[in-house]
Amino acid sequence: MEARHYSRDDAGIMHCNLCNHRCNIAETKTGICGVRRSIRGQLIAETYGRISSEAVDPIEKKPLYHFLPGTLSYSLGSVGCNFSCSHCQNWHISHVGFDSVRLKTLSPEEGVKRAIASGCSSISWTYNEPTIWFEYTQDMARLAHQQGLKTVYVTNGYMTEDALTDLAPDLDAWRVDIKAFTEGFYHKICRARLQPVLDTTIRAKELGLHIEIVNLIIPGLNDSPDETGRLVSWVVDNLGPDTPIHFTRFHPDFQMQETVATPVPTLERAFHIAKEKGLRFPYLGNVPGHEYEQTWCPHCNNLLIGRSGYSVWPVHLQDGLCAHCGEKTGIITRL
């Protein structure tokens, strides 16, 4: 499959414009992602229709708490990534080459059929970075919308604004990791930059996508109260106070085995900083059973959505309004 969002210069170098690395790719080589290769004058999307992972997940696993709560999402992943995060929890598919993992073939048409047969309300591209799977996800998303399914990107947010503008008519939710709020962290831990993530997420808001943010808090690296406060202030100012942030507990993995798991009080401190700065819906993640997993009405303080892990029980909402006081929440409860 020929890739989209690239150009070729007179020397035969491919200029990939899909993500903000904007790789220059010589013949037979790939970009940083490892899956977009220059072959005989074209840039080829090598993982089109090739999947490493397929599951029917609760939408809460993405995590999305304000987008079709209590529903199932047909979830697909492939291989490769445009980041090189030292703490990656899916490193066995994101940090390997195209030929290193046994992949199954799944057409966009068959993927949509499986989603419907599984009783899912949406399709999510997840597990590894979906940006580098752009052509496949765009084709499947168009078919999904024709069948009444919603579509979700679980992403690091490094897609270019032009590519996102192209994809947005076929995409509904942008669940983005803002991994830290310093360029130093992004450079050292992810081998990327923070600002393009922020710029593209603002563009996602302008394009009308539902946005939720995950901030994985890692002890000693991005857990200072000042950094949390600056992140929250940016979200409130640029995305709005109803934007959910999931402050998520780090567990040692991949190349960060020696870093300790995030203390729960550190997460609770982040939650309170967010509330103090006007964010109406902060959450804690990877702490099953914690009260800050629940959704509470910011006006009357009654329970709106109860959760434990990925389980959801009574939802006290009516068309996105608090069933107790009528407060607007921005929670999308219907297809």
PyMOL commands that set and color helices and strands:
alter all, ss='L'
color gray80, all
select helices_A, chain A and resi 59-61+91-94+108-117+130-146+161-170+183-190+195-206+225-238+264-276+291-293
alter helices_A, ss='H'
color red, helices_A
select strands_A, chain A and resi 6-8+14-16+24-25+36-39+42-45+50-51+53-58+72-77+104-105+122-125+150-155+173-177+210-217+245-249+282-285+295-296+303-308+311-315+317-318+321-322
alter strands_A, ss='S'
color yellow, strands_A
deselect
rebuild
show_as cartoon
